Amino acid sequence: MELPSEEFALSQTLSRVEDVEFEVERFVAHDDDHVMPFVWVSDGDGDRIRTELEADESVENIELVSELDGEWLFRMEWVDHIETLIHILVKEEGSILAAFGDESGWQIRVLFADRDGLSRTYDYCRDAGLTVDIRSIYQLDDGREGRFGLTDEQQDTLVAAYERGYFDVPRKITLTDLGEELGISHQALSERLRRGEKSVLKNTVIVGAED
């Protein structure tokens, strides 16, 4: 799901610092008033980020946990603009699998116990005057393929390519030989692999990426 930055925590920091990006490592919800995330911050000036975070009214108790190669991991408390998060974590007992935010908004991947939890969350946001955009829905009954947005053919092809060493360095099998084993043309295999790789990247590494 996607949420506008102005209706979410850290909106002040996002509006004041150009090109800053936030990626949440883990959420902990203690009660109905605040959540305590671990947040990776990517920006060229860590001192300025710390200053802006301390001035952000949606944030309290900021602690720098780690600094690595131009990224900073902060532990903090979010105390404002978190109604949607509280509903998901506390009311629905859902899990935030991934969350990424920049000036364009927040992209969040959520695991609900059932589809009704998603419907109730959508209705809650609508009734509270909050904006939420549901970008895609995957059923766990579909297995890992559904979770990563893969078709059955893409899943089978990626597994076969991995098992036969296509992704090894150096490669143990060529695209042509792999296509012959699978009974499809070189061109069809290449396109299927690319589409499968794009789906896996989009649904794992790149949170909320557009097609």
SULTACOR-V136631 format. One record per helix or strand. SS is the DSSP state (H for helix, E for strand). FROM is the first residue (numbers start at 1). TO is the last residue. If there is no record, write none. Layout:
SS/FROM/TO  SS/FROM/TO
//
This chain:
E/2/3  H/5/7  H/11/16  E/21/26  E/29/29  E/35/35  E/38/42  H/46/55  E/59/68  E/71/78  H/83/91  E/95/102  E/105/111  H/115/127  E/133/133  H/140/147  H/152/163  H/175/182  H/186/203
//
